[in-house]
Amino acid sequence: MNYGHLVHLIIVYQPPFLLVHSFDNVSVVRYNLQFSLRSACLSSGQDPSTMDPAKIAEVNGTSISMKGPHITHVQLQSISRLAPFSALIISIIFVVYFVIRFYVLEGFLLEKFYGRVYTSMDETTRRGFVNHHIAGSTKILILIIAAYPFIDVAFLTASPRTPFAGSTFVTQGDVLIVASQMLIAMYVFELFYRPKISPVSVAHHIGTIMIGQSAIAISLNLIHEKDATIEFILCTVWGRFQIIQPA
């Protein structure tokens, strides 16, 4: 048996959980076409392995016109290989925030740039001032690294598993996962660091933290969460407004 024949047999006999890696309309249509071809062969007494490979290839390569927004046709798929390591990612970000806050901003940078304006602040004002620099810097960095994958995945033709800028290792989803953890860590930092914060801000920050982490968590259970990929993308759309609002 040659390699082509072996591939042919796998295509014909593979079970549904191998055949359909996603649950979008295109995959369902292709599965139904393949199932129909196989059933027709069996009902006529023909060995499915003798099906015309060209006909199978035609089914597998079926081009189906899908109208509507790109997001409505996104396949169910894991967001990123980094999703299971979200706790590690956010922990690293917290460490980075601490180093920047303690050794850079409070250590010398703010005093050097603002002089007596900074040194004469009371503790409450000073902490709020430092927090604004952390938040502003984080949002600018997120805009720089995540604007392209966000637009490409949410509004153009890419998926979370599309390579980022032609990389062979980094995907669009990898960048979006890191960016989302940066935003979440920024709000957690503010809740712990600022001595005074309004109830509205508290509710907003807690909601952002819970929604963002939940979107990543449910993407780890694709069998039971059929809309996990779309929900994460919608969260990035909502997160876009978190980035552009004043720090």
Secondary structure, DSSP 8 states (H G I E B T S, - for coil): --HHHHHHHHHHH--HHHH-SS-SHHHHHHHHHHHHHHHHHHHTT--GGGS-HHHHHHHHT------S-GGGG-----S-TTGGGHHHHHHHHHHHHHHIIIIIIIIIIHHHHHTHHHHTS-HHHHHHHHHHHHHHHHHHHHHHHHHHHHHHHHTSS--TTSBSTT-SS-BHHHHHHHHHHHHHHHHHHHHHH-S---HHHHHHHHHHHHHHHHHHHHTT-TTT-TTHHHHHHHHHHHHHHHHHS--
